[in-house]
Amino acid sequence: MDYGRYCYEQTKKKQEAKKKQSTFQIKEIKVRPKTGEHDLQVKIGHIKKFIGRRDKVKVTVVFRGREITLSKLGMDVLEKIVEETGEYAMVEQAPKFEGRTLAMILGPK
């Protein structure tokens, strides 16, 4: 058997495996608890675009100063995002606090 031919076949196998593997990134969308309705719809549009490209999306609600007392508002914002993106995205990680931020991860269905 020709060693050069063997090396060639091995590189072809590696290239074929690389083609078939799926890659994704985690994109992040940041919102505030008092983000307006239209701004939220724009962010949801971005989430739809990212999910369409088979990327995961980390949605983060950032609390500044005394806004930390508005944690209920932050949860409401995340629930609204889940409701709006329910047809093409699913929640991979439920909302949880990480310091002064509330974060969840959405992935494609």
Phi and psi restraints in degrees (range 20) as a CNS / XPLOR table:
assign (resid 1 and name C) (resid 2 and name N)
       (resid 2 and name CA) (resid 2 and name C) 1.0 -80.4 20.0 2
assign (resid 2 and name N) (resid 2 and name CA)
       (resid 2 and name C) (resid 3 and name N) 1.0 124.6 20.0 2
assign (resid 2 and name C) (resid 3 and name N)
       (resid 3 and name CA) (resid 3 and name C) 1.0 -66.3 20.0 2
assign (resid 3 and name N) (resid 3 and name CA)
       (resid 3 and name C) (resid 4 and name N) 1.0 -37.0 20.0 2
assign (resid 3 and name C) (resid 4 and name N)
       (resid 4 and name CA) (resid 4 and name C) 1.0 -62.7 20.0 2
assign (resid 4 and name N) (resid 4 and name CA)
       (resid 4 and name C) (resid 5 and name N) 1.0 -39.4 20.0 2
assign (resid 4 and name C) (resid 5 and name N)
       (resid 5 and name CA) (resid 5 and name C) 1.0 -66.0 20.0 2
assign (resid 5 and name N) (resid 5 and name CA)
       (resid 5 and name C) (resid 6 and name N) 1.0 -39.1 20.0 2
assign (resid 5 and name C) (resid 6 and name N)
       (resid 6 and name CA) (resid 6 and name C) 1.0 -62.1 20.0 2
assign (resid 6 and name N) (resid 6 and name CA)
       (resid 6 and name C) (resid 7 and name N) 1.0 -45.5 20.0 2
assign (resid 6 and name C) (resid 7 and name N)
       (resid 7 and name CA) (resid 7 and name C) 1.0 -62.0 20.0 2
assign (resid 7 and name N) (resid 7 and name CA)
       (resid 7 and name C) (resid 8 and name N) 1.0 -40.9 20.0 2
assign (resid 7 and name C) (resid 8 and name N)
       (resid 8 and name CA) (resid 8 and name C) 1.0 -61.0 20.0 2
assign (resid 8 and name N) (resid 8 and name CA)
       (resid 8 and name C) (resid 9 and name N) 1.0 -45.0 20.0 2
assign (resid 8 and name C) (resid 9 and name N)
       (resid 9 and name CA) (resid 9 and name C) 1.0 -64.7 20.0 2
assign (resid 9 and name N) (resid 9 and name CA)
       (resid 9 and name C) (resid 10 and name N) 1.0 -37.3 20.0 2
assign (resid 9 and name C) (resid 10 and name N)
       (resid 10 and name CA) (resid 10 and name C) 1.0 -64.9 20.0 2
assign (resid 10 and name N) (resid 10 and name CA)
       (resid 10 and name C) (resid 11 and name N) 1.0 -42.6 20.0 2
assign (resid 10 and name C) (resid 11 and name N)
       (resid 11 and name CA) (resid 11 and name C) 1.0 -66.2 20.0 2
assign (resid 11 and name N) (resid 11 and name CA)
       (resid 11 and name C) (resid 12 and name N) 1.0 -36.9 20.0 2
assign (resid 11 and name C) (resid 12 and name N)
       (resid 12 and name CA) (resid 12 and name C) 1.0 -63.9 20.0 2
assign (resid 12 and name N) (resid 12 and name CA)
       (resid 12 and name C) (resid 13 and name N) 1.0 -40.2 20.0 2
assign (resid 12 and name C) (resid 13 and name N)
       (resid 13 and name CA) (resid 13 and name C) 1.0 -63.1 20.0 2
assign (resid 13 and name N) (resid 13 and name CA)
       (resid 13 and name C) (resid 14 and name N) 1.0 -41.9 20.0 2
assign (resid 13 and name C) (resid 14 and name N)
       (resid 14 and name CA) (resid 14 and name C) 1.0 -63.5 20.0 2
assign (resid 14 and name N) (resid 14 and name CA)
       (resid 14 and name C) (resid 15 and name N) 1.0 -42.4 20.0 2
assign (resid 14 and name C) (resid 15 and name N)
       (resid 15 and name CA) (resid 15 and name C) 1.0 -63.4 20.0 2
assign (resid 15 and name N) (resid 15 and name CA)
       (resid 15 and name C) (resid 16 and name N) 1.0 -40.6 20.0 2
assign (resid 15 and name C) (resid 16 and name N)
       (resid 16 and name CA) (resid 16 and name C) 1.0 -66.1 20.0 2
assign (resid 16 and name N) (resid 16 and name CA)
       (resid 16 and name C) (resid 17 and name N) 1.0 -40.0 20.0 2
assign (resid 16 and name C) (resid 17 and name N)
       (resid 17 and name CA) (resid 17 and name C) 1.0 -65.7 20.0 2
assign (resid 17 and name N) (resid 17 and name CA)
       (resid 17 and name C) (resid 18 and name N) 1.0 -37.4 20.0 2
assign (resid 17 and name C) (resid 18 and name N)
       (resid 18 and name CA) (resid 18 and name C) 1.0 -66.3 20.0 2
assign (resid 18 and name N) (resid 18 and name CA)
       (resid 18 and name C) (resid 19 and name N) 1.0 -35.8 20.0 2
assign (resid 18 and name C) (resid 19 and name N)
       (resid 19 and name CA) (resid 19 and name C) 1.0 -64.5 20.0 2
assign (resid 19 and name N) (resid 19 and name CA)
       (resid 19 and name C) (resid 20 and name N) 1.0 -38.9 20.0 2
assign (resid 19 and name C) (resid 20 and name N)
       (resid 20 and name CA) (resid 20 and name C) 1.0 -81.3 20.0 2
assign (resid 20 and name N) (resid 20 and name CA)
       (resid 20 and name C) (resid 21 and name N) 1.0 -17.1 20.0 2
assign (resid 20 and name C) (resid 21 and name N)
       (resid 21 and name CA) (resid 21 and name C) 1.0 -74.0 20.0 2
assign (resid 21 and name N) (resid 21 and name CA)
       (resid 21 and name C) (resid 22 and name N) 1.0 147.6 20.0 2
assign (resid 21 and name C) (resid 22 and name N)
       (resid 22 and name CA) (resid 22 and name C) 1.0 -101.3 20.0 2
assign (resid 22 and name N) (resid 22 and name CA)
       (resid 22 and name C) (resid 23 and name N) 1.0 137.1 20.0 2
assign (resid 22 and name C) (resid 23 and name N)
       (resid 23 and name CA) (resid 23 and name C) 1.0 -120.6 20.0 2
assign (resid 23 and name N) (resid 23 and name CA)
       (resid 23 and name C) (resid 24 and name N) 1.0 149.2 20.0 2
assign (resid 23 and name C) (resid 24 and name N)
       (resid 24 and name CA) (resid 24 and name C) 1.0 -148.3 20.0 2
assign (resid 24 and name N) (resid 24 and name CA)
       (resid 24 and name C) (resid 25 and name N) 1.0 160.9 20.0 2
assign (resid 24 and name C) (resid 25 and name N)
       (resid 25 and name CA) (resid 25 and name C) 1.0 -120.6 20.0 2
assign (resid 25 and name N) (resid 25 and name CA)
       (resid 25 and name C) (resid 26 and name N) 1.0 162.2 20.0 2
assign (resid 25 and name C) (resid 26 and name N)
       (resid 26 and name CA) (resid 26 and name C) 1.0 -105.4 20.0 2
assign (resid 26 and name N) (resid 26 and name CA)
       (resid 26 and name C) (resid 27 and name N) 1.0 114.3 20.0 2
assign (resid 26 and name C) (resid 27 and name N)
       (resid 27 and name CA) (resid 27 and name C) 1.0 -94.1 20.0 2
assign (resid 27 and name N) (resid 27 and name CA)
       (resid 27 and name C) (resid 28 and name N) 1.0 152.0 20.0 2
assign (resid 27 and name C) (resid 28 and name N)
       (resid 28 and name CA) (resid 28 and name C) 1.0 -121.3 20.0 2
assign (resid 28 and name N) (resid 28 and name CA)
       (resid 28 and name C) (resid 29 and name N) 1.0 134.3 20.0 2
assign (resid 28 and name C) (resid 29 and name N)
       (resid 29 and name CA) (resid 29 and name C) 1.0 -117.5 20.0 2
assign (resid 29 and name N) (resid 29 and name CA)
       (resid 29 and name C) (resid 30 and name N) 1.0 125.2 20.0 2
assign (resid 29 and name C) (resid 30 and name N)
       (resid 30 and name CA) (resid 30 and name C) 1.0 -108.1 20.0 2
assign (resid 30 and name N) (resid 30 and name CA)
       (resid 30 and name C) (resid 31 and name N) 1.0 133.1 20.0 2
assign (resid 30 and name C) (resid 31 and name N)
       (resid 31 and name CA) (resid 31 and name C) 1.0 -132.5 20.0 2
assign (resid 31 and name N) (resid 31 and name CA)
       (resid 31 and name C) (resid 32 and name N) 1.0 167.2 20.0 2
assign (resid 31 and name C) (resid 32 and name N)
       (resid 32 and name CA) (resid 32 and name C) 1.0 -113.9 20.0 2
assign (resid 32 and name N) (resid 32 and name CA)
       (resid 32 and name C) (resid 33 and name N) 1.0 161.0 20.0 2
assign (resid 32 and name C) (resid 33 and name N)
       (resid 33 and name CA) (resid 33 and name C) 1.0 -63.6 20.0 2
assign (resid 33 and name N) (resid 33 and name CA)
       (resid 33 and name C) (resid 34 and name N) 1.0 -26.0 20.0 2
assign (resid 33 and name C) (resid 34 and name N)
       (resid 34 and name CA) (resid 34 and name C) 1.0 -105.6 20.0 2
assign (resid 34 and name N) (resid 34 and name CA)
       (resid 34 and name C) (resid 35 and name N) 1.0 26.2 20.0 2
assign (resid 34 and name C) (resid 35 and name N)
       (resid 35 and name CA) (resid 35 and name C) 1.0 -63.7 20.0 2
assign (resid 35 and name N) (resid 35 and name CA)
       (resid 35 and name C) (resid 36 and name N) 1.0 135.5 20.0 2
assign (resid 35 and name C) (resid 36 and name N)
       (resid 36 and name CA) (resid 36 and name C) 1.0 -68.7 20.0 2
assign (resid 36 and name N) (resid 36 and name CA)
       (resid 36 and name C) (resid 37 and name N) 1.0 164.0 20.0 2
assign (resid 36 and name C) (resid 37 and name N)
       (resid 37 and name CA) (resid 37 and name C) 1.0 -62.3 20.0 2
assign (resid 37 and name N) (resid 37 and name CA)
       (resid 37 and name C) (resid 38 and name N) 1.0 -47.2 20.0 2
assign (resid 37 and name C) (resid 38 and name N)
       (resid 38 and name CA) (resid 38 and name C) 1.0 -66.6 20.0 2
assign (resid 38 and name N) (resid 38 and name CA)
       (resid 38 and name C) (resid 39 and name N) 1.0 -41.4 20.0 2
assign (resid 38 and name C) (resid 39 and name N)
       (resid 39 and name CA) (resid 39 and name C) 1.0 -61.5 20.0 2
assign (resid 39 and name N) (resid 39 and name CA)
       (resid 39 and name C) (resid 40 and name N) 1.0 -38.3 20.0 2
assign (resid 39 and name C) (resid 40 and name N)
       (resid 40 and name CA) (resid 40 and name C) 1.0 -65.3 20.0 2
assign (resid 40 and name N) (resid 40 and name CA)
       (resid 40 and name C) (resid 41 and name N) 1.0 -38.9 20.0 2
assign (resid 40 and name C) (resid 41 and name N)
       (resid 41 and name CA) (resid 41 and name C) 1.0 -65.6 20.0 2
assign (resid 41 and name N) (resid 41 and name CA)
       (resid 41 and name C) (resid 42 and name N) 1.0 -35.7 20.0 2
assign (resid 41 and name C) (resid 42 and name N)
       (resid 42 and name CA) (resid 42 and name C) 1.0 -64.8 20.0 2
assign (resid 42 and name N) (resid 42 and name CA)
       (resid 42 and name C) (resid 43 and name N) 1.0 -43.7 20.0 2
assign (resid 42 and name C) (resid 43 and name N)
       (resid 43 and name CA) (resid 43 and name C) 1.0 -63.1 20.0 2
assign (resid 43 and name N) (resid 43 and name CA)
       (resid 43 and name C) (resid 44 and name N) 1.0 -39.2 20.0 2
assign (resid 43 and name C) (resid 44 and name N)
       (resid 44 and name CA) (resid 44 and name C) 1.0 -64.3 20.0 2
assign (resid 44 and name N) (resid 44 and name CA)
       (resid 44 and name C) (resid 45 and name N) 1.0 -35.1 20.0 2
assign (resid 44 and name C) (resid 45 and name N)
       (resid 45 and name CA) (resid 45 and name C) 1.0 -62.2 20.0 2
assign (resid 45 and name N) (resid 45 and name CA)
       (resid 45 and name C) (resid 46 and name N) 1.0 -40.5 20.0 2
assign (resid 45 and name C) (resid 46 and name N)
       (resid 46 and name CA) (resid 46 and name C) 1.0 -64.6 20.0 2
assign (resid 46 and name N) (resid 46 and name CA)
       (resid 46 and name C) (resid 47 and name N) 1.0 -41.1 20.0 2
assign (resid 46 and name C) (resid 47 and name N)
       (resid 47 and name CA) (resid 47 and name C) 1.0 -60.9 20.0 2
assign (resid 47 and name N) (resid 47 and name CA)
       (resid 47 and name C) (resid 48 and name N) 1.0 -42.7 20.0 2
assign (resid 47 and name C) (resid 48 and name N)
       (resid 48 and name CA) (resid 48 and name C) 1.0 -61.0 20.0 2
assign (resid 48 and name N) (resid 48 and name CA)
       (resid 48 and name C) (resid 49 and name N) 1.0 -41.2 20.0 2
assign (resid 48 and name C) (resid 49 and name N)
       (resid 49 and name CA) (resid 49 and name C) 1.0 -64.4 20.0 2
assign (resid 49 and name N) (resid 49 and name CA)
       (resid 49 and name C) (resid 50 and name N) 1.0 -43.4 20.0 2
assign (resid 49 and name C) (resid 50 and name N)
       (resid 50 and name CA) (resid 50 and name C) 1.0 -65.4 20.0 2
assign (resid 50 and name N) (resid 50 and name CA)
       (resid 50 and name C) (resid 51 and name N) 1.0 -43.3 20.0 2
assign (resid 50 and name C) (resid 51 and name N)
       (resid 51 and name CA) (resid 51 and name C) 1.0 -65.1 20.0 2
assign (resid 51 and name N) (resid 51 and name CA)
       (resid 51 and name C) (resid 52 and name N) 1.0 -35.1 20.0 2
assign (resid 51 and name C) (resid 52 and name N)
       (resid 52 and name CA) (resid 52 and name C) 1.0 -62.6 20.0 2
assign (resid 52 and name N) (resid 52 and name CA)
       (resid 52 and name C) (resid 53 and name N) 1.0 -28.2 20.0 2
assign (resid 52 and name C) (resid 53 and name N)
       (resid 53 and name CA) (resid 53 and name C) 1.0 -89.9 20.0 2
assign (resid 53 and name N) (resid 53 and name CA)
       (resid 53 and name C) (resid 54 and name N) 1.0 11.8 20.0 2
assign (resid 53 and name C) (resid 54 and name N)
       (resid 54 and name CA) (resid 54 and name C) 1.0 67.0 20.0 2
assign (resid 54 and name N) (resid 54 and name CA)
       (resid 54 and name C) (resid 55 and name N) 1.0 26.8 20.0 2
assign (resid 54 and name C) (resid 55 and name N)
       (resid 55 and name CA) (resid 55 and name C) 1.0 -95.1 20.0 2
assign (resid 55 and name N) (resid 55 and name CA)
       (resid 55 and name C) (resid 56 and name N) 1.0 158.1 20.0 2
assign (resid 55 and name C) (resid 56 and name N)
       (resid 56 and name CA) (resid 56 and name C) 1.0 -92.2 20.0 2
assign (resid 56 and name N) (resid 56 and name CA)
       (resid 56 and name C) (resid 57 and name N) 1.0 153.4 20.0 2
assign (resid 56 and name C) (resid 57 and name N)
       (resid 57 and name CA) (resid 57 and name C) 1.0 -126.1 20.0 2
assign (resid 57 and name N) (resid 57 and name CA)
       (resid 57 and name C) (resid 58 and name N) 1.0 126.8 20.0 2
assign (resid 57 and name C) (resid 58 and name N)
       (resid 58 and name CA) (resid 58 and name C) 1.0 -99.0 20.0 2
assign (resid 58 and name N) (resid 58 and name CA)
       (resid 58 and name C) (resid 59 and name N) 1.0 115.8 20.0 2
assign (resid 58 and name C) (resid 59 and name N)
       (resid 59 and name CA) (resid 59 and name C) 1.0 -98.3 20.0 2
assign (resid 59 and name N) (resid 59 and name CA)
       (resid 59 and name C) (resid 60 and name N) 1.0 122.9 20.0 2
assign (resid 59 and name C) (resid 60 and name N)
       (resid 60 and name CA) (resid 60 and name C) 1.0 -120.8 20.0 2
assign (resid 60 and name N) (resid 60 and name CA)
       (resid 60 and name C) (resid 61 and name N) 1.0 129.8 20.0 2
assign (resid 60 and name C) (resid 61 and name N)
       (resid 61 and name CA) (resid 61 and name C) 1.0 -103.2 20.0 2
assign (resid 61 and name N) (resid 61 and name CA)
       (resid 61 and name C) (resid 62 and name N) 1.0 118.9 20.0 2
assign (resid 61 and name C) (resid 62 and name N)
       (resid 62 and name CA) (resid 62 and name C) 1.0 -100.0 20.0 2
assign (resid 62 and name N) (resid 62 and name CA)
       (resid 62 and name C) (resid 63 and name N) 1.0 127.4 20.0 2
assign (resid 62 and name C) (resid 63 and name N)
       (resid 63 and name CA) (resid 63 and name C) 1.0 -105.9 20.0 2
assign (resid 63 and name N) (resid 63 and name CA)
       (resid 63 and name C) (resid 64 and name N) 1.0 131.3 20.0 2
assign (resid 63 and name C) (resid 64 and name N)
       (resid 64 and name CA) (resid 64 and name C) 1.0 -120.5 20.0 2
assign (resid 64 and name N) (resid 64 and name CA)
       (resid 64 and name C) (resid 65 and name N) 1.0 136.1 20.0 2
assign (resid 64 and name C) (resid 65 and name N)
       (resid 65 and name CA) (resid 65 and name C) 1.0 61.0 20.0 2
assign (resid 65 and name N) (resid 65 and name CA)
       (resid 65 and name C) (resid 66 and name N) 1.0 -127.2 20.0 2
assign (resid 65 and name C) (resid 66 and name N)
       (resid 66 and name CA) (resid 66 and name C) 1.0 -80.2 20.0 2
assign (resid 66 and name N) (resid 66 and name CA)
       (resid 66 and name C) (resid 67 and name N) 1.0 -0.7 20.0 2
assign (resid 66 and name C) (resid 67 and name N)
       (resid 67 and name CA) (resid 67 and name C) 1.0 -64.0 20.0 2
assign (resid 67 and name N) (resid 67 and name CA)
       (resid 67 and name C) (resid 68 and name N) 1.0 -16.5 20.0 2
assign (resid 67 and name C) (resid 68 and name N)
       (resid 68 and name CA) (resid 68 and name C) 1.0 -59.7 20.0 2
assign (resid 68 and name N) (resid 68 and name CA)
       (resid 68 and name C) (resid 69 and name N) 1.0 -22.1 20.0 2
assign (resid 68 and name C) (resid 69 and name N)
       (resid 69 and name CA) (resid 69 and name C) 1.0 -74.6 20.0 2
assign (resid 69 and name N) (resid 69 and name CA)
       (resid 69 and name C) (resid 70 and name N) 1.0 -11.4 20.0 2
assign (resid 69 and name C) (resid 70 and name N)
       (resid 70 and name CA) (resid 70 and name C) 1.0 -95.8 20.0 2
assign (resid 70 and name N) (resid 70 and name CA)
       (resid 70 and name C) (resid 71 and name N) 1.0 35.2 20.0 2
assign (resid 70 and name C) (resid 71 and name N)
       (resid 71 and name CA) (resid 71 and name C) 1.0 -61.3 20.0 2
assign (resid 71 and name N) (resid 71 and name CA)
       (resid 71 and name C) (resid 72 and name N) 1.0 -30.8 20.0 2
assign (resid 71 and name C) (resid 72 and name N)
       (resid 72 and name CA) (resid 72 and name C) 1.0 -64.0 20.0 2
assign (resid 72 and name N) (resid 72 and name CA)
       (resid 72 and name C) (resid 73 and name N) 1.0 -40.3 20.0 2
assign (resid 72 and name C) (resid 73 and name N)
       (resid 73 and name CA) (resid 73 and name C) 1.0 -62.8 20.0 2
assign (resid 73 and name N) (resid 73 and name CA)
       (resid 73 and name C) (resid 74 and name N) 1.0 -39.2 20.0 2
assign (resid 73 and name C) (resid 74 and name N)
       (resid 74 and name CA) (resid 74 and name C) 1.0 -62.8 20.0 2
assign (resid 74 and name N) (resid 74 and name CA)
       (resid 74 and name C) (resid 75 and name N) 1.0 -42.4 20.0 2
assign (resid 74 and name C) (resid 75 and name N)
       (resid 75 and name CA) (resid 75 and name C) 1.0 -64.6 20.0 2
assign (resid 75 and name N) (resid 75 and name CA)
       (resid 75 and name C) (resid 76 and name N) 1.0 -37.7 20.0 2
assign (resid 75 and name C) (resid 76 and name N)
       (resid 76 and name CA) (resid 76 and name C) 1.0 -63.6 20.0 2
assign (resid 76 and name N) (resid 76 and name CA)
       (resid 76 and name C) (resid 77 and name N) 1.0 -39.5 20.0 2
assign (resid 76 and name C) (resid 77 and name N)
       (resid 77 and name CA) (resid 77 and name C) 1.0 -62.1 20.0 2
assign (resid 77 and name N) (resid 77 and name CA)
       (resid 77 and name C) (resid 78 and name N) 1.0 -45.8 20.0 2
assign (resid 77 and name C) (resid 78 and name N)
       (resid 78 and name CA) (resid 78 and name C) 1.0 -65.2 20.0 2
assign (resid 78 and name N) (resid 78 and name CA)
       (resid 78 and name C) (resid 79 and name N) 1.0 -38.8 20.0 2
assign (resid 78 and name C) (resid 79 and name N)
       (resid 79 and name CA) (resid 79 and name C) 1.0 -63.3 20.0 2
assign (resid 79 and name N) (resid 79 and name CA)
       (resid 79 and name C) (resid 80 and name N) 1.0 -38.6 20.0 2
assign (resid 79 and name C) (resid 80 and name N)
       (resid 80 and name CA) (resid 80 and name C) 1.0 -65.2 20.0 2
assign (resid 80 and name N) (resid 80 and name CA)
       (resid 80 and name C) (resid 81 and name N) 1.0 -40.5 20.0 2
assign (resid 80 and name C) (resid 81 and name N)
       (resid 81 and name CA) (resid 81 and name C) 1.0 -64.0 20.0 2
assign (resid 81 and name N) (resid 81 and name CA)
       (resid 81 and name C) (resid 82 and name N) 1.0 -42.9 20.0 2
assign (resid 81 and name C) (resid 82 and name N)
       (resid 82 and name CA) (resid 82 and name C) 1.0 -62.3 20.0 2
assign (resid 82 and name N) (resid 82 and name CA)
       (resid 82 and name C) (resid 83 and name N) 1.0 -41.4 20.0 2
assign (resid 82 and name C) (resid 83 and name N)
       (resid 83 and name CA) (resid 83 and name C) 1.0 -63.6 20.0 2
assign (resid 83 and name N) (resid 83 and name CA)
       (resid 83 and name C) (resid 84 and name N) 1.0 -43.2 20.0 2
assign (resid 83 and name C) (resid 84 and name N)
       (resid 84 and name CA) (resid 84 and name C) 1.0 -70.9 20.0 2
assign (resid 84 and name N) (resid 84 and name CA)
       (resid 84 and name C) (resid 85 and name N) 1.0 -32.6 20.0 2
assign (resid 84 and name C) (resid 85 and name N)
       (resid 85 and name CA) (resid 85 and name C) 1.0 -101.1 20.0 2
assign (resid 85 and name N) (resid 85 and name CA)
       (resid 85 and name C) (resid 86 and name N) 1.0 11.4 20.0 2
assign (resid 85 and name C) (resid 86 and name N)
       (resid 86 and name CA) (resid 86 and name C) 1.0 -61.0 20.0 2
assign (resid 86 and name N) (resid 86 and name CA)
       (resid 86 and name C) (resid 87 and name N) 1.0 -28.2 20.0 2
assign (resid 86 and name C) (resid 87 and name N)
       (resid 87 and name CA) (resid 87 and name C) 1.0 -77.3 20.0 2
assign (resid 87 and name N) (resid 87 and name CA)
       (resid 87 and name C) (resid 88 and name N) 1.0 -22.1 20.0 2
assign (resid 87 and name C) (resid 88 and name N)
       (resid 88 and name CA) (resid 88 and name C) 1.0 -127.7 20.0 2
assign (resid 88 and name N) (resid 88 and name CA)
       (resid 88 and name C) (resid 89 and name N) 1.0 -2.3 20.0 2
assign (resid 88 and name C) (resid 89 and name N)
       (resid 89 and name CA) (resid 89 and name C) 1.0 -136.6 20.0 2
assign (resid 89 and name N) (resid 89 and name CA)
       (resid 89 and name C) (resid 90 and name N) 1.0 153.3 20.0 2
assign (resid 89 and name C) (resid 90 and name N)
       (resid 90 and name CA) (resid 90 and name C) 1.0 -129.6 20.0 2
assign (resid 90 and name N) (resid 90 and name CA)
       (resid 90 and name C) (resid 91 and name N) 1.0 154.3 20.0 2
assign (resid 90 and name C) (resid 91 and name N)
       (resid 91 and name CA) (resid 91 and name C) 1.0 -79.5 20.0 2
assign (resid 91 and name N) (resid 91 and name CA)
       (resid 91 and name C) (resid 92 and name N) 1.0 119.8 20.0 2
assign (resid 91 and name C) (resid 92 and name N)
       (resid 92 and name CA) (resid 92 and name C) 1.0 -94.2 20.0 2
assign (resid 92 and name N) (resid 92 and name CA)
       (resid 92 and name C) (resid 93 and name N) 1.0 -31.2 20.0 2
assign (resid 92 and name C) (resid 93 and name N)
       (resid 93 and name CA) (resid 93 and name C) 1.0 -134.5 20.0 2
assign (resid 93 and name N) (resid 93 and name CA)
       (resid 93 and name C) (resid 94 and name N) 1.0 124.0 20.0 2
assign (resid 93 and name C) (resid 94 and name N)
       (resid 94 and name CA) (resid 94 and name C) 1.0 -64.6 20.0 2
assign (resid 94 and name N) (resid 94 and name CA)
       (resid 94 and name C) (resid 95 and name N) 1.0 157.3 20.0 2
assign (resid 94 and name C) (resid 95 and name N)
       (resid 95 and name CA) (resid 95 and name C) 1.0 -60.6 20.0 2
assign (resid 95 and name N) (resid 95 and name CA)
       (resid 95 and name C) (resid 96 and name N) 1.0 133.6 20.0 2
assign (resid 95 and name C) (resid 96 and name N)
       (resid 96 and name CA) (resid 96 and name C) 1.0 -147.4 20.0 2
assign (resid 96 and name N) (resid 96 and name CA)
       (resid 96 and name C) (resid 97 and name N) 1.0 152.2 20.0 2
assign (resid 96 and name C) (resid 97 and name N)
       (resid 97 and name CA) (resid 97 and name C) 1.0 -80.5 20.0 2
assign (resid 97 and name N) (resid 97 and name CA)
       (resid 97 and name C) (resid 98 and name N) 1.0 136.4 20.0 2
assign (resid 97 and name C) (resid 98 and name N)
       (resid 98 and name CA) (resid 98 and name C) 1.0 -129.8 20.0 2
assign (resid 98 and name N) (resid 98 and name CA)
       (resid 98 and name C) (resid 99 and name N) 1.0 83.3 20.0 2
assign (resid 98 and name C) (resid 99 and name N)
       (resid 99 and name CA) (resid 99 and name C) 1.0 73.8 20.0 2
assign (resid 99 and name N) (resid 99 and name CA)
       (resid 99 and name C) (resid 100 and name N) 1.0 -120.3 20.0 2
assign (resid 99 and name C) (resid 100 and name N)
       (resid 100 and name CA) (resid 100 and name C) 1.0 -96.6 20.0 2
assign (resid 100 and name N) (resid 100 and name CA)
       (resid 100 and name C) (resid 101 and name N) 1.0 15.1 20.0 2
assign (resid 100 and name C) (resid 101 and name N)
       (resid 101 and name CA) (resid 101 and name C) 1.0 -123.2 20.0 2
assign (resid 101 and name N) (resid 101 and name CA)
       (resid 101 and name C) (resid 102 and name N) 1.0 151.6 20.0 2
assign (resid 101 and name C) (resid 102 and name N)
       (resid 102 and name CA) (resid 102 and name C) 1.0 -117.7 20.0 2
assign (resid 102 and name N) (resid 102 and name CA)
       (resid 102 and name C) (resid 103 and name N) 1.0 121.6 20.0 2
assign (resid 102 and name C) (resid 103 and name N)
       (resid 103 and name CA) (resid 103 and name C) 1.0 -130.9 20.0 2
assign (resid 103 and name N) (resid 103 and name CA)
       (resid 103 and name C) (resid 104 and name N) 1.0 148.1 20.0 2
assign (resid 103 and name C) (resid 104 and name N)
       (resid 104 and name CA) (resid 104 and name C) 1.0 -144.9 20.0 2
assign (resid 104 and name N) (resid 104 and name CA)
       (resid 104 and name C) (resid 105 and name N) 1.0 160.0 20.0 2
assign (resid 104 and name C) (resid 105 and name N)
       (resid 105 and name CA) (resid 105 and name C) 1.0 -119.6 20.0 2
assign (resid 105 and name N) (resid 105 and name CA)
       (resid 105 and name C) (resid 106 and name N) 1.0 130.8 20.0 2
assign (resid 105 and name C) (resid 106 and name N)
       (resid 106 and name CA) (resid 106 and name C) 1.0 -110.0 20.0 2
assign (resid 106 and name N) (resid 106 and name CA)
       (resid 106 and name C) (resid 107 and name N) 1.0 142.8 20.0 2
assign (resid 106 and name C) (resid 107 and name N)
       (resid 107 and name CA) (resid 107 and name C) 1.0 -131.0 20.0 2
assign (resid 107 and name N) (resid 107 and name CA)
       (resid 107 and name C) (resid 108 and name N) 1.0 163.5 20.0 2
assign (resid 107 and name C) (resid 108 and name N)
       (resid 108 and name CA) (resid 108 and name C) 1.0 -69.0 20.0 2
assign (resid 108 and name N) (resid 108 and name CA)
       (resid 108 and name C) (resid 109 and name N) 1.0 150.8 20.0 2
